[in-house]
Amino acid sequence: MRDDTIYEDTDVKEALKRLPENVYNDRTFRIKRALDLSMKQQLLPKDQWTKYEEDVNYLTPYLEEVVRERKEREEWMKK
């Protein structure tokens, strides 16, 4: 999940707030699992890896919306 590793700037933080609860909880689980495995210096079993074609950019639509709204606000502030 590429969206799990994205740098959390203000736009990303706002997009995360807009995620449905179940999607946010899934993201949190994946991050916690990754941190746990990293601390134990273990790898995730291969049968649990996400295949490239199954990877979903769940955050992208929300992030695009936040960026679009921010740019619109900036345009209004210029006037």
N, CA, C and O atoms as a Maestro MAE file, in Angstrom:
{
 s_m_m2io_version
 :::
 2.0.0
}

f_m_ct {
 s_m_title
 :::
 protein
 m_atom[316] {
  # First column is atom index #
  i_m_mmod_type
  r_m_x_coord
  r_m_y_coord
  r_m_z_coord
  i_m_residue_number
  s_m_chain_name
  s_m_pdb_residue_name
  s_m_pdb_atom_name
  i_m_atomic_number
  :::
  1 25 0.830 -1.173 0.000 1 A "MET " " N  " 7
  2 3 0.000 0.000 0.000 1 A "MET " " CA " 6
  3 2 0.882 1.246 0.000 1 A "MET " " C  " 6
  4 15 1.411 1.657 1.033 1 A "MET " " O  " 8
  5 25 1.019 1.813 -1.145 2 A "ARG " " N  " 7
  6 3 1.879 2.995 -1.271 2 A "ARG " " CA " 6
  7 2 1.377 4.157 -0.425 2 A "ARG " " C  " 6
  8 15 2.177 4.947 0.075 2 A "ARG " " O  " 8
  9 25 0.076 4.270 -0.259 3 A "ASP " " N  " 7
  10 3 -0.466 5.402 0.493 3 A "ASP " " CA " 6
  11 2 -0.140 5.308 1.988 3 A "ASP " " C  " 6
  12 15 -0.284 6.293 2.712 3 A "ASP " " O  " 8
  13 25 0.299 4.134 2.454 4 A "ASP " " N  " 7
  14 3 0.672 3.988 3.860 4 A "ASP " " CA " 6
  15 2 1.998 4.664 4.166 4 A "ASP " " C  " 6
  16 15 2.276 4.988 5.320 4 A "ASP " " O  " 8
  17 25 2.819 4.881 3.146 5 A "THR " " N  " 7
  18 3 4.164 5.411 3.371 5 A "THR " " CA " 6
  19 2 4.302 6.873 2.975 5 A "THR " " C  " 6
  20 15 5.409 7.411 2.996 5 A "THR " " O  " 8
  21 25 3.222 7.517 2.619 6 A "ILE " " N  " 7
  22 3 3.263 8.902 2.156 6 A "ILE " " CA " 6
  23 2 3.585 9.835 3.323 6 A "ILE " " C  " 6
  24 15 3.111 9.634 4.441 6 A "ILE " " O  " 8
  25 25 4.400 10.859 3.048 7 A "TYR " " N  " 7
  26 3 4.753 11.853 4.064 7 A "TYR " " CA " 6
  27 2 3.499 12.628 4.471 7 A "TYR " " C  " 6
  28 15 2.743 13.087 3.614 7 A "TYR " " O  " 8
  29 25 3.285 12.772 5.766 8 A "GLU " " N  " 7
  30 3 2.061 13.396 6.270 8 A "GLU " " CA " 6
  31 2 2.222 14.908 6.422 8 A "GLU " " C  " 6
  32 15 2.519 15.402 7.509 8 A "GLU " " O  " 8
  33 25 2.024 15.633 5.327 9 A "ASP " " N  " 7
  34 3 1.983 17.092 5.411 9 A "ASP " " CA " 6
  35 2 0.549 17.498 5.759 9 A "ASP " " C  " 6
  36 15 -0.282 16.633 6.038 9 A "ASP " " O  " 8
  37 25 0.249 18.783 5.749 10 A "THR " " N  " 7
  38 3 -1.082 19.239 6.171 10 A "THR " " CA " 6
  39 2 -2.182 18.722 5.248 10 A "THR " " C  " 6
  40 15 -3.275 18.402 5.715 10 A "THR " " O  " 8
  41 25 -1.911 18.636 3.945 11 A "ASP " " N  " 7
  42 3 -2.918 18.119 3.016 11 A "ASP " " CA " 6
  43 2 -3.210 16.647 3.294 11 A "ASP " " C  " 6
  44 15 -4.367 16.227 3.293 11 A "ASP " " O  " 8
  45 25 -2.170 15.877 3.528 12 A "VAL " " N  " 7
  46 3 -2.345 14.445 3.796 12 A "VAL " " CA " 6
  47 2 -3.082 14.245 5.113 12 A "VAL " " C  " 6
  48 15 -3.946 13.374 5.212 12 A "VAL " " O  " 8
  49 25 -2.751 15.036 6.117 13 A "LYS " " N  " 7
  50 3 -3.438 14.912 7.408 13 A "LYS " " CA " 6
  51 2 -4.929 15.187 7.262 13 A "LYS " " C  " 6
  52 15 -5.749 14.502 7.874 13 A "LYS " " O  " 8
  53 25 -5.285 16.175 6.461 14 A "GLU " " N  " 7
  54 3 -6.701 16.473 6.228 14 A "GLU " " CA " 6
  55 2 -7.361 15.334 5.461 14 A "GLU " " C  " 6
  56 15 -8.494 14.959 5.765 14 A "GLU " " O  " 8
  57 25 -6.671 14.785 4.479 15 A "ALA " " N  " 7
  58 3 -7.222 13.665 3.708 15 A "ALA " " CA " 6
  59 2 -7.443 12.455 4.612 15 A "ALA " " C  " 6
  60 15 -8.436 11.743 4.463 15 A "ALA " " O  " 8
  61 25 -6.534 12.222 5.538 16 A "LEU " " N  " 7
  62 3 -6.686 11.099 6.469 16 A "LEU " " CA " 6
  63 2 -7.924 11.272 7.348 16 A "LEU " " C  " 6
  64 15 -8.595 10.293 7.673 16 A "LEU " " O  " 8
  65 25 -8.228 12.506 7.730 17 A "LYS " " N  " 7
  66 3 -9.422 12.769 8.539 17 A "LYS " " CA " 6
  67 2 -10.697 12.426 7.780 17 A "LYS " " C  " 6
  68 15 -11.719 12.110 8.388 17 A "LYS " " O  " 8
  69 25 -10.638 12.487 6.462 18 A "ARG " " N  " 7
  70 3 -11.826 12.253 5.639 18 A "ARG " " CA " 6
  71 2 -12.024 10.784 5.268 18 A "ARG " " C  " 6
  72 15 -13.055 10.423 4.702 18 A "ARG " " O  " 8
  73 25 -11.060 9.951 5.577 19 A "LEU " " N  " 7
  74 3 -11.188 8.532 5.243 19 A "LEU " " CA " 6
  75 2 -12.335 7.902 6.028 19 A "LEU " " C  " 6
  76 15 -12.584 8.281 7.173 19 A "LEU " " O  " 8
  77 25 -13.029 6.950 5.428 20 A "PRO " " N  " 7
  78 3 -14.013 6.186 6.201 20 A "PRO " " CA " 6
  79 2 -13.294 5.462 7.346 20 A "PRO " " C  " 6
  80 15 -12.121 5.109 7.228 20 A "PRO " " O  " 8
  81 25 -13.995 5.251 8.428 21 A "GLU " " N  " 7
  82 3 -13.380 4.682 9.627 21 A "GLU " " CA " 6
  83 2 -12.715 3.333 9.364 21 A "GLU " " C  " 6
  84 15 -11.611 3.082 9.847 21 A "GLU " " O  " 8
  85 25 -13.377 2.469 8.606 22 A "ASN " " N  " 7
  86 3 -12.802 1.144 8.368 22 A "ASN " " CA " 6
  87 2 -11.508 1.223 7.552 22 A "ASN " " C  " 6
  88 15 -10.582 0.450 7.796 22 A "ASN " " O  " 8
  89 25 -11.431 2.134 6.601 23 A "VAL " " N  " 7
  90 3 -10.217 2.306 5.790 23 A "VAL " " CA " 6
  91 2 -9.095 2.863 6.661 23 A "VAL " " C  " 6
  92 15 -7.948 2.429 6.555 23 A "VAL " " O  " 8
  93 25 -9.424 3.820 7.517 24 A "TYR " " N  " 7
  94 3 -8.428 4.390 8.429 24 A "TYR " " CA " 6
  95 2 -7.912 3.327 9.395 24 A "TYR " " C  " 6
  96 15 -6.711 3.254 9.656 24 A "TYR " " O  " 8
  97 25 -8.816 2.503 9.927 25 A "ASN " " N  " 7
  98 3 -8.410 1.436 10.846 25 A "ASN " " CA " 6
  99 2 -7.524 0.408 10.153 25 A "ASN " " C  " 6
  100 15 -6.554 -0.068 10.743 25 A "ASN " " O  " 8
  101 25 -7.844 0.063 8.913 26 A "ASP " " N  " 7
  102 3 -7.003 -0.865 8.148 26 A "ASP " " CA " 6
  103 2 -5.609 -0.286 7.954 26 A "ASP " " C  " 6
  104 15 -4.615 -1.001 8.078 26 A "ASP " " O  " 8
  105 25 -5.535 0.997 7.653 27 A "ARG " " N  " 7
  106 3 -4.247 1.673 7.463 27 A "ARG " " CA " 6
  107 2 -3.439 1.630 8.752 27 A "ARG " " C  " 6
  108 15 -2.249 1.317 8.735 27 A "ARG " " O  " 8
  109 25 -4.085 1.942 9.866 28 A "THR " " N  " 7
  110 3 -3.413 1.930 11.160 28 A "THR " " CA " 6
  111 2 -2.890 0.537 11.481 28 A "THR " " C  " 6
  112 15 -1.774 0.392 11.982 28 A "THR " " O  " 8
  113 25 -3.686 -0.486 11.197 29 A "PHE " " N  " 7
  114 3 -3.259 -1.864 11.441 29 A "PHE " " CA " 6
  115 2 -2.014 -2.203 10.632 29 A "PHE " " C  " 6
  116 15 -1.067 -2.790 11.157 29 A "PHE " " O  " 8
  117 25 -2.015 -1.831 9.345 30 A "ARG " " N  " 7
  118 3 -0.864 -2.141 8.491 30 A "ARG " " CA " 6
  119 2 0.400 -1.440 8.981 30 A "ARG " " C  " 6
  120 15 1.482 -2.027 8.972 30 A "ARG " " O  " 8
  121 25 0.262 -0.188 9.407 31 A "ILE " " N  " 7
  122 3 1.425 0.556 9.896 31 A "ILE " " CA " 6
  123 2 1.940 -0.050 11.199 31 A "ILE " " C  " 6
  124 15 3.149 -0.206 11.371 31 A "ILE " " O  " 8
  125 25 1.035 -0.394 12.119 32 A "LYS " " N  " 7
  126 3 1.452 -1.002 13.385 32 A "LYS " " CA " 6
  127 2 2.120 -2.352 13.147 32 A "LYS " " C  " 6
  128 15 3.122 -2.675 13.786 32 A "LYS " " O  " 8
  129 25 1.569 -3.131 12.234 33 A "ARG " " N  " 7
  130 3 2.151 -4.440 11.917 33 A "ARG " " CA " 6
  131 2 3.554 -4.259 11.335 33 A "ARG " " C  " 6
  132 15 4.472 -5.003 11.681 33 A "ARG " " O  " 8
  133 25 3.719 -3.275 10.455 34 A "ALA " " N  " 7
  134 3 5.035 -3.015 9.856 34 A "ALA " " CA " 6
  135 2 6.050 -2.596 10.923 34 A "ALA " " C  " 6
  136 15 7.193 -3.052 10.909 34 A "ALA " " O  " 8
  137 25 5.631 -1.734 11.842 35 A "LEU " " N  " 7
  138 3 6.535 -1.308 12.916 35 A "LEU " " CA " 6
  139 2 6.915 -2.477 13.818 35 A "LEU " " C  " 6
  140 15 8.072 -2.608 14.218 35 A "LEU " " O  " 8
  141 25 5.944 -3.321 14.136 36 A "ASP " " N  " 7
  142 3 6.198 -4.484 14.977 36 A "ASP " " CA " 6
  143 2 7.193 -5.432 14.310 36 A "ASP " " C  " 6
  144 15 8.144 -5.889 14.945 36 A "ASP " " O  " 8
  145 25 6.971 -5.722 13.041 37 A "LEU " " N  " 7
  146 3 7.885 -6.609 12.317 37 A "LEU " " CA " 6
  147 2 9.275 -5.988 12.208 37 A "LEU " " C  " 6
  148 15 10.282 -6.691 12.299 37 A "LEU " " O  " 8
  149 25 9.327 -4.689 12.015 38 A "SER " " N  " 7
  150 3 10.613 -4.005 11.913 38 A "SER " " CA " 6
  151 2 11.391 -4.100 13.228 38 A "SER " " C  " 6
  152 15 12.594 -4.361 13.224 38 A "SER " " O  " 8
  153 25 10.703 -3.889 14.346 39 A "MET " " N  " 7
  154 3 11.372 -3.974 15.646 39 A "MET " " CA " 6
  155 2 11.861 -5.389 15.923 39 A "MET " " C  " 6
  156 15 12.913 -5.577 16.535 39 A "MET " " O  " 8
  157 25 11.106 -6.379 15.477 40 A "LYS " " N  " 7
  158 3 11.494 -7.780 15.670 40 A "LYS " " CA " 6
  159 2 12.478 -8.253 14.608 40 A "LYS " " C  " 6
  160 15 12.961 -9.384 14.661 40 A "LYS " " O  " 8
  161 25 12.773 -7.387 13.646 41 A "GLN " " N  " 7
  162 3 13.640 -7.704 12.513 41 A "GLN " " CA " 6
  163 2 13.157 -8.963 11.795 41 A "GLN " " C  " 6
  164 15 13.928 -9.878 11.507 41 A "GLN " " O  " 8
  165 25 11.845 -8.975 11.517 42 A "GLN " " N  " 7
  166 3 11.221 -10.080 10.800 42 A "GLN " " CA " 6
  167 2 10.579 -9.545 9.532 42 A "GLN " " C  " 6
  168 15 10.322 -8.349 9.399 42 A "GLN " " O  " 8
  169 25 10.326 -10.455 8.609 43 A "LEU " " N  " 7
  170 3 9.625 -10.104 7.381 43 A "LEU " " CA " 6
  171 2 8.196 -10.614 7.440 43 A "LEU " " C  " 6
  172 15 7.906 -11.624 8.081 43 A "LEU " " O  " 8
  173 25 7.323 -9.909 6.772 44 A "LEU " " N  " 7
  174 3 5.944 -10.358 6.641 44 A "LEU " " CA " 6
  175 2 5.941 -11.624 5.796 44 A "LEU " " C  " 6
  176 15 6.610 -11.667 4.764 44 A "LEU " " O  " 8
  177 25 5.206 -12.659 6.204 45 A "PRO " " N  " 7
  178 3 5.155 -13.873 5.385 45 A "PRO " " CA " 6
  179 2 4.707 -13.547 3.959 45 A "PRO " " C  " 6
  180 15 3.820 -12.720 3.746 45 A "PRO " " O  " 8
  181 25 5.325 -14.199 3.008 46 A "LYS " " N  " 7
  182 3 5.098 -13.885 1.602 46 A "LYS " " CA " 6
  183 2 3.624 -14.020 1.212 46 A "LYS " " C  " 6
  184 15 3.153 -13.282 0.347 46 A "LYS " " O  " 8
  185 25 2.894 -14.940 1.828 47 A "ASP " " N  " 7
  186 3 1.477 -15.114 1.478 47 A "ASP " " CA " 6
  187 2 0.617 -13.930 1.929 47 A "ASP " " C  " 6
  188 15 -0.544 -13.826 1.532 47 A "ASP " " O  " 8
  189 25 1.177 -13.033 2.757 48 A "GLN " " N  " 7
  190 3 0.447 -11.850 3.213 48 A "GLN " " CA " 6
  191 2 0.865 -10.580 2.481 48 A "GLN " " C  " 6
  192 15 0.324 -9.507 2.748 48 A "GLN " " O  " 8
  193 25 1.814 -10.687 1.568 49 A "TRP " " N  " 7
  194 3 2.242 -9.529 0.789 49 A "TRP " " CA " 6
  195 2 1.112 -9.063 -0.109 49 A "TRP " " C  " 6
  196 15 0.313 -9.873 -0.578 49 A "TRP " " O  " 8
  197 25 1.041 -7.767 -0.350 50 A "THR " " N  " 7
  198 3 0.066 -7.205 -1.280 50 A "THR " " CA " 6
  199 2 0.643 -7.282 -2.684 50 A "THR " " C  " 6
  200 15 1.739 -6.790 -2.950 50 A "THR " " O  " 8
  201 25 -0.110 -7.904 -3.569 51 A "LYS " " N  " 7
  202 3 0.327 -7.982 -4.962 51 A "LYS " " CA " 6
  203 2 0.137 -6.615 -5.616 51 A "LYS " " C  " 6
  204 15 -0.787 -5.875 -5.276 51 A "LYS " " O  " 8
  205 25 1.018 -6.292 -6.551 52 A "TYR " " N  " 7
  206 3 0.980 -4.985 -7.202 52 A "TYR " " CA " 6
  207 2 -0.392 -4.707 -7.808 52 A "TYR " " C  " 6
  208 15 -0.919 -3.603 -7.669 52 A "TYR " " O  " 8
  209 25 -0.972 -5.695 -8.477 53 A "GLU " " N  " 7
  210 3 -2.264 -5.487 -9.136 53 A "GLU " " CA " 6
  211 2 -3.418 -5.384 -8.136 53 A "GLU " " C  " 6
  212 15 -4.506 -4.938 -8.498 53 A "GLU " " O  " 8
  213 25 -3.195 -5.789 -6.890 54 A "GLU " " N  " 7
  214 3 -4.231 -5.690 -5.858 54 A "GLU " " CA " 6
  215 2 -4.070 -4.429 -5.004 54 A "GLU " " C  " 6
  216 15 -4.932 -4.114 -4.183 54 A "GLU " " O  " 8
  217 25 -2.976 -3.721 -5.201 55 A "ASP " " N  " 7
  218 3 -2.712 -2.511 -4.425 55 A "ASP " " CA " 6
  219 2 -3.722 -1.429 -4.799 55 A "ASP " " C  " 6
  220 15 -3.981 -1.187 -5.978 55 A "ASP " " O  " 8
  221 25 -4.282 -0.788 -3.791 56 A "VAL " " N  " 7
  222 3 -5.304 0.237 -3.998 56 A "VAL " " CA " 6
  223 2 -4.786 1.561 -3.444 56 A "VAL " " C  " 6
  224 15 -4.337 1.630 -2.299 56 A "VAL " " O  " 8
  225 25 -4.849 2.589 -4.244 57 A "ASN " " N  " 7
  226 3 -4.479 3.935 -3.776 57 A "ASN " " CA " 6
  227 2 -5.695 4.559 -3.097 57 A "ASN " " C  " 6
  228 15 -6.368 5.419 -3.667 57 A "ASN " " O  " 8
  229 25 -5.962 4.115 -1.881 58 A "TYR " " N  " 7
  230 3 -7.177 4.525 -1.175 58 A "TYR " " CA " 6
  231 2 -7.165 5.993 -0.767 58 A "TYR " " C  " 6
  232 15 -8.227 6.596 -0.614 58 A "TYR " " O  " 8
  233 25 -6.000 6.569 -0.590 59 A "LEU " " N  " 7
  234 3 -5.914 7.947 -0.107 59 A "LEU " " CA " 6
  235 2 -5.942 8.972 -1.240 59 A "LEU " " C  " 6
  236 15 -6.325 10.121 -1.024 59 A "LEU " " O  " 8
  237 25 -5.547 8.570 -2.423 60 A "THR " " N  " 7
  238 3 -5.395 9.490 -3.550 60 A "THR " " CA " 6
  239 2 -6.637 10.326 -3.843 60 A "THR " " C  " 6
  240 15 -6.509 11.542 -3.988 60 A "THR " " O  " 8
  241 25 -7.840 9.741 -3.939 61 A "PRO " " N  " 7
  242 3 -9.007 10.587 -4.240 61 A "PRO " " CA " 6
  243 2 -9.268 11.646 -3.163 61 A "PRO " " C  " 6
  244 15 -9.651 12.774 -3.473 61 A "PRO " " O  " 8
  245 25 -9.060 11.276 -1.912 62 A "TYR " " N  " 7
  246 3 -9.272 12.224 -0.815 62 A "TYR " " CA " 6
  247 2 -8.204 13.314 -0.841 62 A "TYR " " C  " 6
  248 15 -8.501 14.486 -0.609 62 A "TYR " " O  " 8
  249 25 -6.974 12.929 -1.121 63 A "LEU " " N  " 7
  250 3 -5.879 13.892 -1.184 63 A "LEU " " CA " 6
  251 2 -6.067 14.866 -2.341 63 A "LEU " " C  " 6
  252 15 -5.835 16.066 -2.188 63 A "LEU " " O  " 8
  253 25 -6.481 14.362 -3.482 64 A "GLU " " N  " 7
  254 3 -6.733 15.239 -4.631 64 A "GLU " " CA " 6
  255 2 -7.830 16.249 -4.314 64 A "GLU " " C  " 6
  256 15 -7.742 17.413 -4.703 64 A "GLU " " O  " 8
  257 25 -8.859 15.801 -3.607 65 A "GLU " " N  " 7
  258 3 -9.950 16.694 -3.225 65 A "GLU " " CA " 6
  259 2 -9.453 17.788 -2.277 65 A "GLU " " C  " 6
  260 15 -9.805 18.957 -2.435 65 A "GLU " " O  " 8
  261 25 -8.642 17.410 -1.300 66 A "VAL " " N  " 7
  262 3 -8.105 18.380 -0.341 66 A "VAL " " CA " 6
  263 2 -7.231 19.409 -1.051 66 A "VAL " " C  " 6
  264 15 -7.343 20.605 -0.786 66 A "VAL " " O  " 8
  265 25 -6.367 18.953 -1.948 67 A "VAL " " N  " 7
  266 3 -5.482 19.865 -2.682 67 A "VAL " " CA " 6
  267 2 -6.298 20.807 -3.558 67 A "VAL " " C  " 6
  268 15 -6.011 22.002 -3.627 67 A "VAL " " O  " 8
  269 25 -7.313 20.270 -4.226 68 A "ARG " " N  " 7
  270 3 -8.180 21.098 -5.070 68 A "ARG " " CA " 6
  271 2 -8.879 22.172 -4.231 68 A "ARG " " C  " 6
  272 15 -8.956 23.329 -4.645 68 A "ARG " " O  " 8
  273 25 -9.384 21.796 -3.063 69 A "GLU " " N  " 7
  274 3 -10.049 22.760 -2.186 69 A "GLU " " CA " 6
  275 2 -9.068 23.822 -1.682 69 A "GLU " " C  " 6
  276 15 -9.414 25.002 -1.615 69 A "GLU " " O  " 8
  277 25 -7.848 23.411 -1.329 70 A "ARG " " N  " 7
  278 3 -6.847 24.361 -0.847 70 A "ARG " " CA " 6
  279 2 -6.494 25.366 -1.934 70 A "ARG " " C  " 6
  280 15 -6.401 26.565 -1.669 70 A "ARG " " O  " 8
  281 25 -6.298 24.884 -3.149 71 A "LYS " " N  " 7
  282 3 -5.968 25.784 -4.258 71 A "LYS " " CA " 6
  283 2 -7.119 26.747 -4.542 71 A "LYS " " C  " 6
  284 15 -6.895 27.916 -4.855 71 A "LYS " " O  " 8
  285 25 -8.341 26.251 -4.431 72 A "GLU " " N  " 7
  286 3 -9.507 27.110 -4.638 72 A "GLU " " CA " 6
  287 2 -9.562 28.201 -3.567 72 A "GLU " " C  " 6
  288 15 -9.845 29.360 -3.868 72 A "GLU " " O  " 8
  289 25 -9.286 27.817 -2.306 73 A "ARG " " N  " 7
  290 3 -9.259 28.799 -1.213 73 A "ARG " " CA " 6
  291 2 -8.177 29.847 -1.448 73 A "ARG " " C  " 6
  292 15 -8.392 31.038 -1.222 73 A "ARG " " O  " 8
  293 25 -7.013 29.390 -1.904 74 A "GLU " " N  " 7
  294 3 -5.917 30.325 -2.180 74 A "GLU " " CA " 6
  295 2 -6.295 31.308 -3.278 74 A "GLU " " C  " 6
  296 15 -5.943 32.485 -3.199 74 A "GLU " " O  " 8
  297 25 -7.002 30.846 -4.293 75 A "GLU " " N  " 7
  298 3 -7.452 31.730 -5.371 75 A "GLU " " CA " 6
  299 2 -8.441 32.765 -4.843 75 A "GLU " " C  " 6
  300 15 -8.385 33.935 -5.222 75 A "GLU " " O  " 8
  301 25 -9.348 32.330 -3.963 76 A "TRP " " N  " 7
  302 3 -10.320 33.260 -3.382 76 A "TRP " " CA " 6
  303 2 -9.627 34.314 -2.522 76 A "TRP " " C  " 6
  304 15 -10.043 35.473 -2.493 76 A "TRP " " O  " 8
  305 25 -8.566 33.903 -1.821 77 A "MET " " N  " 7
  306 3 -7.853 34.840 -0.947 77 A "MET " " CA " 6
  307 2 -7.098 35.893 -1.758 77 A "MET " " C  " 6
  308 15 -6.859 36.993 -1.260 77 A "MET " " O  " 8
  309 25 -6.725 35.579 -2.981 78 A "LYS " " N  " 7
  310 3 -6.015 36.532 -3.838 78 A "LYS " " CA " 6
  311 2 -6.927 37.660 -4.299 78 A "LYS " " C  " 6
  312 15 -6.462 38.764 -4.584 78 A "LYS " " O  " 8
  313 25 -8.214 37.385 -4.371 79 A "LYS " " N  " 7
  314 3 -9.168 38.375 -4.889 79 A "LYS " " CA " 6
  315 2 -9.511 39.413 -3.853 79 A "LYS " " C  " 6
  316 15 -10.300 40.319 -4.124 79 A "LYS " " O  " 8
  :::
 }
 m_bond[315] {
  # First column is bond index #
  i_m_from
  i_m_to
  i_m_order
  :::
  1 1 2 1
  2 2 3 1
  3 3 4 2
  4 3 5 1
  5 5 6 1
  6 6 7 1
  7 7 8 2
  8 7 9 1
  9 9 10 1
  10 10 11 1
  11 11 12 2
  12 11 13 1
  13 13 14 1
  14 14 15 1
  15 15 16 2
  16 15 17 1
  17 17 18 1
  18 18 19 1
  19 19 20 2
  20 19 21 1
  21 21 22 1
  22 22 23 1
  23 23 24 2
  24 23 25 1
  25 25 26 1
  26 26 27 1
  27 27 28 2
  28 27 29 1
  29 29 30 1
  30 30 31 1
  31 31 32 2
  32 31 33 1
  33 33 34 1
  34 34 35 1
  35 35 36 2
  36 35 37 1
  37 37 38 1
  38 38 39 1
  39 39 40 2
  40 39 41 1
  41 41 42 1
  42 42 43 1
  43 43 44 2
  44 43 45 1
  45 45 46 1
  46 46 47 1
  47 47 48 2
  48 47 49 1
  49 49 50 1
  50 50 51 1
  51 51 52 2
  52 51 53 1
  53 53 54 1
  54 54 55 1
  55 55 56 2
  56 55 57 1
  57 57 58 1
  58 58 59 1
  59 59 60 2
  60 59 61 1
  61 61 62 1
  62 62 63 1
  63 63 64 2
  64 63 65 1
  65 65 66 1
  66 66 67 1
  67 67 68 2
  68 67 69 1
  69 69 70 1
  70 70 71 1
  71 71 72 2
  72 71 73 1
  73 73 74 1
  74 74 75 1
  75 75 76 2
  76 75 77 1
  77 77 78 1
  78 78 79 1
  79 79 80 2
  80 79 81 1
  81 81 82 1
  82 82 83 1
  83 83 84 2
  84 83 85 1
  85 85 86 1
  86 86 87 1
  87 87 88 2
  88 87 89 1
  89 89 90 1
  90 90 91 1
  91 91 92 2
  92 91 93 1
  93 93 94 1
  94 94 95 1
  95 95 96 2
  96 95 97 1
  97 97 98 1
  98 98 99 1
  99 99 100 2
  100 99 101 1
  101 101 102 1
  102 102 103 1
  103 103 104 2
  104 103 105 1
  105 105 106 1
  106 106 107 1
  107 107 108 2
  108 107 109 1
  109 109 110 1
  110 110 111 1
  111 111 112 2
  112 111 113 1
  113 113 114 1
  114 114 115 1
  115 115 116 2
  116 115 117 1
  117 117 118 1
  118 118 119 1
  119 119 120 2
  120 119 121 1
  121 121 122 1
  122 122 123 1
  123 123 124 2
  124 123 125 1
  125 125 126 1
  126 126 127 1
  127 127 128 2
  128 127 129 1
  129 129 130 1
  130 130 131 1
  131 131 132 2
  132 131 133 1
  133 133 134 1
  134 134 135 1
  135 135 136 2
  136 135 137 1
  137 137 138 1
  138 138 139 1
  139 139 140 2
  140 139 141 1
  141 141 142 1
  142 142 143 1
  143 143 144 2
  144 143 145 1
  145 145 146 1
  146 146 147 1
  147 147 148 2
  148 147 149 1
  149 149 150 1
  150 150 151 1
  151 151 152 2
  152 151 153 1
  153 153 154 1
  154 154 155 1
  155 155 156 2
  156 155 157 1
  157 157 158 1
  158 158 159 1
  159 159 160 2
  160 159 161 1
  161 161 162 1
  162 162 163 1
  163 163 164 2
  164 163 165 1
  165 165 166 1
  166 166 167 1
  167 167 168 2
  168 167 169 1
  169 169 170 1
  170 170 171 1
  171 171 172 2
  172 171 173 1
  173 173 174 1
  174 174 175 1
  175 175 176 2
  176 175 177 1
  177 177 178 1
  178 178 179 1
  179 179 180 2
  180 179 181 1
  181 181 182 1
  182 182 183 1
  183 183 184 2
  184 183 185 1
  185 185 186 1
  186 186 187 1
  187 187 188 2
  188 187 189 1
  189 189 190 1
  190 190 191 1
  191 191 192 2
  192 191 193 1
  193 193 194 1
  194 194 195 1
  195 195 196 2
  196 195 197 1
  197 197 198 1
  198 198 199 1
  199 199 200 2
  200 199 201 1
  201 201 202 1
  202 202 203 1
  203 203 204 2
  204 203 205 1
  205 205 206 1
  206 206 207 1
  207 207 208 2
  208 207 209 1
  209 209 210 1
  210 210 211 1
  211 211 212 2
  212 211 213 1
  213 213 214 1
  214 214 215 1
  215 215 216 2
  216 215 217 1
  217 217 218 1
  218 218 219 1
  219 219 220 2
  220 219 221 1
  221 221 222 1
  222 222 223 1
  223 223 224 2
  224 223 225 1
  225 225 226 1
  226 226 227 1
  227 227 228 2
  228 227 229 1
  229 229 230 1
  230 230 231 1
  231 231 232 2
  232 231 233 1
  233 233 234 1
  234 234 235 1
  235 235 236 2
  236 235 237 1
  237 237 238 1
  238 238 239 1
  239 239 240 2
  240 239 241 1
  241 241 242 1
  242 242 243 1
  243 243 244 2
  244 243 245 1
  245 245 246 1
  246 246 247 1
  247 247 248 2
  248 247 249 1
  249 249 250 1
  250 250 251 1
  251 251 252 2
  252 251 253 1
  253 253 254 1
  254 254 255 1
  255 255 256 2
  256 255 257 1
  257 257 258 1
  258 258 259 1
  259 259 260 2
  260 259 261 1
  261 261 262 1
  262 262 263 1
  263 263 264 2
  264 263 265 1
  265 265 266 1
  266 266 267 1
  267 267 268 2
  268 267 269 1
  269 269 270 1
  270 270 271 1
  271 271 272 2
  272 271 273 1
  273 273 274 1
  274 274 275 1
  275 275 276 2
  276 275 277 1
  277 277 278 1
  278 278 279 1
  279 279 280 2
  280 279 281 1
  281 281 282 1
  282 282 283 1
  283 283 284 2
  284 283 285 1
  285 285 286 1
  286 286 287 1
  287 287 288 2
  288 287 289 1
  289 289 290 1
  290 290 291 1
  291 291 292 2
  292 291 293 1
  293 293 294 1
  294 294 295 1
  295 295 296 2
  296 295 297 1
  297 297 298 1
  298 298 299 1
  299 299 300 2
  300 299 301 1
  301 301 302 1
  302 302 303 1
  303 303 304 2
  304 303 305 1
  305 305 306 1
  306 306 307 1
  307 307 308 2
  308 307 309 1
  309 309 310 1
  310 310 311 1
  311 311 312 2
  312 311 313 1
  313 313 314 1
  314 314 315 1
  315 315 316 2
  :::
 }
}
